[in-house]
């Protein structure tokens, strides 16, 4: 108990999460008289997993896209296609953020990269500032259910679920969340009837021509995977090489001098994920050998007596977890524990993954410590209380979407059948 309290204190004091997990694993192994080399063996184990190649490659591609003019071209393309709608700029912002987050895998990057474009544009178009803050902050994590999202890949690795099934399963729930927020945005700004402009085939053609290098990306990734032509890691390699050639060689929007800094920033994120994954696998294996999931199941069974009650408890737990822990750490720490319990209550592992990520996505804007809230406060130089209040309506509608996803499994599973 004392060791557990010390580890919690270290986390609260800001110690790196992988160091705290490693310390816990080492202590448990020491107490059980297990060779401490088991930690190193677990790192070797993840090094042999080909699918993990996709994580650094997709991350690099996403960071490279964020440093180019791709965000501006993406906004122009979505504006040409959707700007004719009432409150069209709000819908454009949601779609652009969702697409961008799917490739970067990091909601904070989306807020920083697209926020500089979308927030001033919405202010200039006459949208209320409170609405603008809430939309950009909430939309930052919308794309986490769309391929090739890093959290989807990481969940597949941890839960040993085929990643292409997760990519398919996330489509309809992701579009549901996008449609719900779009509907709310149109209703909220129904007084702003003036669209960005009339629909123009000339503008669409110009925007498509300008974005001609980015448009093939989702086609290459998804088409290659589902046609069986690419494995996930191969699709990631093709994506990274394609983005590198286009942004550095063809368009020359990213200089060779800037490339090392971009690689460094991307690999810092990847290194953190890998360190957490390696040490958490050791800790998880110890807990499985010690029967912790079975004990957890027995404890939950004392309070929960059915699928519905379990899902309610799961949503509450994940909502709190998402507010205090980043999504990558939560996946590697929590999924191995709740997966066996969820299976006992009849929850499909693929459906569990979509529910897990959708709820954790909501945790990014859950007060008091949701990550996107602080990033938006810093990016737009607004008091954190203003950010809390501005995201509240979006939080409510996203929460309704998450509940629908959780209690309607067919939404996630229908494309798999």
C-alpha positions as CSV (number, residue, x, y, z in Angstrom):
1,X,0.0,0.0,0.0
2,X,2.8,2.4,0.8
3,X,4.5,1.7,-2.5
4,X,1.2,2.4,-4.3
5,X,0.8,5.7,-2.5
6,X,4.4,6.7,-3.4
7,X,3.8,5.9,-7.1
8,X,0.6,8.0,-7.1
9,X,2.5,10.8,-5.4
10,X,5.2,10.6,-8.1
11,X,2.6,10.9,-10.9
12,X,1.0,13.9,-9.1
13,X,4.5,15.5,-8.9
14,X,5.0,15.2,-12.6
15,X,7.3,12.1,-12.9
16,X,7.3,10.5,-16.3
17,X,4.5,7.9,-16.5
18,X,6.7,5.2,-18.0
19,X,9.2,5.6,-15.1
20,X,6.4,5.2,-12.6
21,X,5.0,2.2,-14.4
22,X,8.5,0.7,-14.6
23,X,9.1,1.3,-10.9
24,X,5.8,-0.5,-10.1
25,X,6.6,-3.4,-12.3
26,X,10.1,-3.8,-10.9
27,X,8.8,-3.7,-7.4
28,X,6.2,-6.4,-8.1
29,X,8.7,-8.6,-9.8
30,X,11.1,-8.2,-6.9
31,X,8.4,-9.0,-4.4
32,X,7.5,-12.1,-6.4
33,X,11.1,-13.1,-6.8
34,X,11.0,-12.8,-10.7
35,X,14.1,-12.0,-12.7
36,X,14.1,-8.3,-13.4
37,X,15.3,-9.0,-16.9
38,X,11.6,-9.5,-17.7
39,X,11.3,-5.8,-18.4
40,X,14.0,-6.0,-21.1
41,X,12.4,-9.1,-22.5
42,X,9.1,-7.2,-22.9
43,X,10.8,-4.4,-24.8
44,X,12.3,-7.0,-27.1
45,X,8.8,-8.4,-27.5
46,X,7.4,-5.2,-28.8
47,X,10.4,-4.7,-31.1
48,X,9.3,-7.9,-32.9
49,X,5.8,-6.7,-33.6
50,X,5.7,-5.5,-37.3
51,X,2.5,-3.6,-36.8
52,X,4.3,-1.1,-34.5
53,X,6.2,0.2,-37.5
54,X,2.9,2.0,-38.4
55,X,3.0,4.2,-35.4
56,X,6.2,6.2,-36.1
57,X,5.5,6.3,-39.8
58,X,2.0,7.7,-39.5
59,X,3.1,10.1,-36.8
60,X,5.9,11.4,-39.0
61,X,3.5,11.9,-41.9
62,X,1.0,13.7,-39.7
63,X,3.6,16.1,-38.3
64,X,5.0,16.8,-41.8
65,X,1.5,17.6,-43.1
66,X,1.0,20.0,-40.2
67,X,4.2,21.9,-41.1
68,X,3.2,22.3,-44.7
69,X,0.3,24.3,-46.2
70,X,-1.9,21.2,-46.3
71,X,-4.2,22.6,-43.5
72,X,-4.9,25.7,-45.6
73,X,-5.6,23.6,-48.7
74,X,-7.8,21.3,-46.6
75,X,-9.9,24.3,-45.3
76,X,-10.3,25.6,-48.9
77,X,-11.4,22.3,-50.2
78,X,-14.0,21.7,-47.5
79,X,-15.1,25.3,-47.9
80,X,-15.7,24.8,-51.6
81,X,-17.7,21.6,-50.9
82,X,-19.6,22.7,-47.8
83,X,-19.4,26.5,-47.6
84,X,-22.7,27.0,-49.4
85,X,-24.6,25.6,-46.4
86,X,-26.1,27.9,-43.7
87,X,-23.4,28.1,-41.0
88,X,-21.2,26.4,-43.5
89,X,-18.0,27.6,-42.0
90,X,-18.8,25.8,-38.7
91,X,-19.3,22.5,-40.6
92,X,-16.1,23.2,-42.6
93,X,-14.2,23.6,-39.4
94,X,-15.5,20.3,-37.9
95,X,-14.8,18.3,-41.1
96,X,-11.3,19.8,-41.5
97,X,-10.4,19.1,-37.8
98,X,-11.6,15.6,-38.0
99,X,-9.7,14.8,-41.1
100,X,-6.5,16.4,-39.8
101,X,-6.7,14.7,-36.4
102,X,-7.1,11.3,-38.1
103,X,-3.7,11.7,-39.7
104,X,-1.8,13.4,-36.8
105,X,-3.3,11.3,-34.1
106,X,-3.0,14.2,-31.7
107,X,-5.8,16.6,-31.0
108,X,-3.4,19.3,-29.6
109,X,-1.6,19.5,-32.9
110,X,-5.0,20.1,-34.7
111,X,-6.0,22.9,-32.3
112,X,-2.6,24.6,-32.8
113,X,-2.3,24.0,-36.6
114,X,-5.9,24.7,-37.7
115,X,-6.9,27.0,-34.9
116,X,-4.8,29.8,-36.3
117,X,-6.8,29.5,-39.5
118,X,-10.4,28.6,-38.4
119,X,-10.8,30.7,-35.2
120,X,-10.1,34.1,-36.8
121,X,-12.1,33.2,-39.9
122,X,-15.2,32.3,-37.7
123,X,-14.7,35.5,-35.7
124,X,-14.7,37.5,-39.0
125,X,-17.7,35.7,-40.3
126,X,-19.8,36.9,-37.3
127,X,-20.0,33.7,-35.2
128,X,-20.1,34.2,-31.4
129,X,-16.6,34.0,-29.8
130,X,-17.9,31.6,-27.2
131,X,-19.2,29.2,-29.9
132,X,-15.9,29.5,-31.9
133,X,-13.8,28.6,-28.8
134,X,-16.0,25.6,-28.0
135,X,-16.1,24.3,-31.6
136,X,-12.3,24.5,-32.3
137,X,-11.5,23.0,-28.8
138,X,-14.0,20.2,-29.1
139,X,-13.3,19.4,-32.8
140,X,-9.6,18.9,-32.0
141,X,-10.2,15.3,-31.1
142,X,-13.0,14.4,-33.5
143,X,-10.9,12.3,-35.9
144,X,-9.6,9.7,-33.4
145,X,-12.1,7.2,-34.7
146,X,-11.1,7.5,-38.3
147,X,-8.2,5.7,-40.0
148,X,-5.2,5.9,-39.7
149,X,-5.6,7.2,-36.1
150,X,-2.8,6.2,-33.8
151,X,-5.0,5.4,-30.8
152,X,-6.9,2.9,-33.0
153,X,-3.7,1.2,-34.0
154,X,-2.4,1.1,-30.4
155,X,-5.7,-0.4,-29.2
156,X,-5.5,-3.1,-31.8
157,X,-2.0,-3.9,-30.7
158,X,-2.9,-4.1,-27.0
159,X,-6.2,-5.9,-27.4
160,X,-4.8,-8.2,-30.2
161,X,-7.7,-7.1,-32.5
162,X,-7.2,-6.8,-36.3
163,X,-6.6,-3.1,-36.9
164,X,-8.4,-3.1,-40.3
165,X,-11.5,-4.2,-38.4
166,X,-11.1,-1.3,-36.0
167,X,-10.7,1.1,-38.9
168,X,-14.0,-0.1,-40.4
169,X,-15.7,-0.1,-37.0
170,X,-14.8,3.5,-36.3
171,X,-16.3,4.9,-39.5
172,X,-20.0,5.1,-38.6
173,X,-19.5,6.2,-34.9
174,X,-17.0,8.8,-36.1
175,X,-19.5,10.1,-38.7
176,X,-22.2,10.1,-36.0
177,X,-20.2,12.4,-33.8
178,X,-19.4,14.6,-36.7
179,X,-23.0,14.8,-37.8
180,X,-24.3,15.5,-34.3
181,X,-21.9,18.5,-33.8
182,X,-22.7,19.7,-37.4
183,X,-26.4,19.6,-36.7
184,X,-25.9,21.5,-33.4
185,X,-23.7,24.1,-35.1
186,X,-26.2,24.7,-37.9
187,X,-29.1,25.0,-35.4
188,X,-27.1,27.2,-33.0
189,X,-26.2,29.6,-35.8
190,X,-29.5,29.5,-37.6
191,X,-29.5,33.3,-37.5
192,X,-26.3,33.4,-39.5
193,X,-28.1,32.4,-42.7
194,X,-25.5,33.9,-45.0
195,X,-23.3,31.1,-46.3
196,X,-19.6,31.5,-47.2
197,X,-20.7,31.8,-50.8
198,X,-22.7,30.1,-53.5
199,X,-21.7,26.7,-54.6
200,X,-19.3,27.1,-57.5
201,X,-18.0,24.2,-59.7
202,X,-15.1,26.6,-60.7
203,X,-14.1,27.0,-57.0
204,X,-14.4,23.2,-56.4
205,X,-12.2,22.5,-59.4
206,X,-9.7,25.0,-58.2
207,X,-9.7,23.7,-54.7
208,X,-9.4,20.1,-55.9
209,X,-6.5,21.1,-58.2
210,X,-4.8,22.8,-55.3
211,X,-5.3,19.8,-53.0
212,X,-4.5,17.2,-55.7
213,X,-1.6,15.9,-53.8
214,X,-3.4,15.4,-50.4
215,X,-6.7,13.9,-51.9
216,X,-5.1,10.5,-52.7
217,X,-3.9,10.0,-49.1
218,X,-7.0,8.4,-47.6
219,X,-7.6,6.5,-50.8
220,X,-4.1,5.0,-50.7
221,X,-4.3,4.2,-47.0
222,X,-7.8,2.7,-46.8
223,X,-8.0,1.4,-50.4
224,X,-4.6,-0.3,-50.0
225,X,-5.5,-1.9,-46.7
226,X,-9.0,-3.2,-47.6
227,X,-8.0,-4.4,-51.0
228,X,-5.4,-6.5,-49.3
229,X,-2.6,-4.9,-51.3
230,X,-1.0,-3.3,-48.3
231,X,-0.5,-4.4,-44.7
232,X,-1.0,-1.7,-42.1
233,X,2.8,-1.1,-41.7
234,X,3.2,-1.1,-45.5
235,X,0.4,1.5,-45.9
236,X,2.1,3.6,-43.2
237,X,5.5,3.4,-45.1
238,X,3.8,4.4,-48.4
239,X,2.0,7.3,-46.6
240,X,5.2,8.6,-45.0
241,X,7.3,8.4,-48.2
242,X,4.5,10.0,-50.2
243,X,4.1,12.9,-47.8
244,X,7.9,13.4,-47.6
245,X,8.3,13.5,-51.4
246,X,5.3,15.8,-52.0
247,X,6.0,18.3,-49.2
248,X,9.8,18.4,-49.5
249,X,10.6,17.7,-53.1
250,X,7.5,18.5,-55.2
251,X,5.8,21.4,-53.4
252,X,9.0,22.4,-51.4
253,X,6.9,23.7,-48.5
254,X,9.1,22.0,-45.9
255,X,12.8,22.7,-46.2
256,X,15.5,20.0,-45.7
257,X,16.9,22.2,-42.9
258,X,13.6,22.0,-41.0
259,X,13.1,18.3,-41.5
260,X,15.3,17.2,-38.5
261,X,13.3,19.3,-36.1
262,X,10.0,17.8,-37.4
263,X,11.4,14.3,-37.1
264,X,12.5,15.1,-33.6
265,X,9.1,16.4,-32.5
266,X,7.3,13.4,-34.0
267,X,9.7,10.8,-32.5
268,X,9.4,12.4,-29.0
269,X,5.7,11.4,-29.1
270,X,6.5,8.0,-30.5
271,X,9.3,7.4,-28.0
272,X,6.9,8.2,-25.2
273,X,4.3,5.7,-26.5
274,X,6.9,3.0,-26.9
275,X,8.4,3.5,-23.5
276,X,4.9,3.3,-21.9
277,X,4.0,0.3,-24.0
278,X,7.1,-1.6,-23.1
279,X,7.0,-1.2,-19.3
280,X,3.2,-1.5,-19.2
281,X,3.4,-4.9,-20.9
282,X,5.6,-6.1,-18.2
283,X,3.3,-4.7,-15.5
284,X,0.2,-6.1,-17.3
285,X,1.7,-9.6,-17.6
286,X,2.4,-9.6,-13.9
287,X,-1.1,-8.5,-13.1
288,X,-2.5,-11.2,-15.4
289,X,-0.4,-13.9,-13.7
290,X,-1.5,-12.6,-10.3
291,X,-5.1,-12.9,-11.3
292,X,-5.9,-9.2,-11.1
293,X,-8.5,-9.3,-13.9
294,X,-10.3,-12.2,-12.3
295,X,-10.4,-10.3,-9.0
296,X,-11.6,-7.2,-10.7
297,X,-14.4,-9.2,-12.4
298,X,-15.4,-10.7,-9.1
299,X,-15.5,-7.2,-7.5
300,X,-17.5,-5.7,-10.4
301,X,-19.9,-8.7,-10.4
302,X,-20.8,-7.8,-6.8
303,X,-22.2,-4.4,-8.0
304,X,-23.1,-5.1,-11.6
305,X,-25.5,-7.8,-12.8
306,X,-25.8,-7.2,-16.5
307,X,-24.5,-5.8,-19.8
308,X,-26.3,-2.5,-19.4
309,X,-25.1,-1.8,-15.9
310,X,-21.6,-2.7,-16.9
311,X,-21.6,-0.2,-19.8
312,X,-22.9,2.6,-17.6
313,X,-20.1,1.9,-15.1
314,X,-17.6,1.7,-17.9
315,X,-18.6,5.1,-19.4
316,X,-18.3,6.8,-16.0
317,X,-14.9,5.3,-15.4
318,X,-13.6,6.1,-18.9
319,X,-14.9,9.7,-18.6
320,X,-13.0,10.3,-15.4
321,X,-9.9,8.5,-16.8
322,X,-9.9,10.5,-20.0
323,X,-9.9,13.8,-18.0
324,X,-6.7,12.8,-16.0
325,X,-4.7,10.6,-18.4
326,X,-3.6,10.9,-22.0
327,X,-5.2,8.4,-24.4
328,X,-2.0,6.5,-25.1
329,X,-1.3,5.8,-21.5
330,X,-4.9,4.9,-20.8
331,X,-4.9,2.3,-23.6
332,X,-1.8,0.5,-22.5
333,X,-2.7,0.7,-18.8
334,X,-6.4,0.0,-18.7
335,X,-7.3,-2.1,-21.8
336,X,-5.6,-5.3,-20.6
337,X,-7.5,-5.1,-17.3
338,X,-11.0,-4.3,-18.6
339,X,-11.0,-6.4,-21.8
340,X,-11.4,-9.8,-20.0
341,X,-14.1,-8.2,-17.8
342,X,-16.0,-6.7,-20.7
343,X,-15.8,-10.1,-22.6
344,X,-17.5,-11.7,-19.6
345,X,-20.4,-9.2,-19.9
346,X,-20.8,-9.9,-23.6
347,X,-19.0,-6.9,-25.0
348,X,-17.3,-7.4,-28.4
349,X,-13.6,-6.4,-28.2
350,X,-14.0,-4.3,-31.4
351,X,-17.0,-2.5,-30.0
352,X,-15.2,-2.0,-26.7
353,X,-12.4,-0.4,-28.5
354,X,-14.7,2.1,-30.2
355,X,-16.5,2.9,-27.0
356,X,-13.1,3.2,-25.2
357,X,-11.7,5.7,-27.7
358,X,-15.0,7.7,-28.2
359,X,-15.2,8.2,-24.4
360,X,-11.5,9.0,-24.0
361,X,-11.9,11.5,-26.8
362,X,-14.6,13.1,-24.8
363,X,-12.2,13.2,-21.8
364,X,-10.1,15.7,-23.7
365,X,-12.7,18.4,-23.0
366,X,-13.8,17.1,-19.6
367,X,-13.1,19.7,-16.8
368,X,-11.1,20.2,-14.7
369,X,-8.0,18.8,-16.5
370,X,-9.0,17.9,-20.0
371,X,-5.9,18.3,-22.2
372,X,-7.6,20.2,-25.0
373,X,-9.0,22.8,-22.6
374,X,-5.5,23.9,-21.6
375,X,-4.1,23.7,-25.1
376,X,-7.0,25.9,-26.3
377,X,-6.6,28.3,-23.4
378,X,-2.9,28.7,-24.3
379,X,-3.4,28.9,-28.0
380,X,-6.2,31.5,-27.9
381,X,-5.0,33.3,-24.8
382,X,-8.3,32.9,-23.0
383,X,-9.0,32.2,-19.3
384,X,-9.5,28.5,-18.7
385,X,-13.0,29.1,-17.2
386,X,-14.1,30.7,-20.5
387,X,-12.9,27.6,-22.3
388,X,-14.8,25.3,-19.9
389,X,-18.1,27.2,-20.5
390,X,-17.6,27.4,-24.2
391,X,-17.1,23.6,-24.6
392,X,-20.0,22.7,-22.3
393,X,-22.7,22.4,-25.1
394,X,-20.4,20.4,-27.3
395,X,-19.6,18.2,-24.4
396,X,-23.3,17.5,-23.9
397,X,-23.9,16.6,-27.5
398,X,-20.8,14.4,-27.7
399,X,-21.8,12.7,-24.5
400,X,-25.2,11.8,-26.1
401,X,-23.3,10.5,-29.1
402,X,-21.0,8.3,-26.9
403,X,-24.0,6.9,-25.1
404,X,-25.6,6.0,-28.5
405,X,-22.4,4.3,-29.6
406,X,-22.1,2.4,-26.4
407,X,-25.6,1.1,-26.2
408,X,-26.0,0.5,-30.0
409,X,-23.3,-2.1,-30.8
410,X,-24.5,-2.5,-34.4
411,X,-23.4,1.0,-35.2
412,X,-19.8,-0.2,-34.7
413,X,-20.1,-3.7,-35.9
414,X,-22.5,-3.6,-38.9
415,X,-19.7,-2.9,-41.5
416,X,-17.7,-5.9,-40.2
417,X,-20.5,-8.3,-41.2
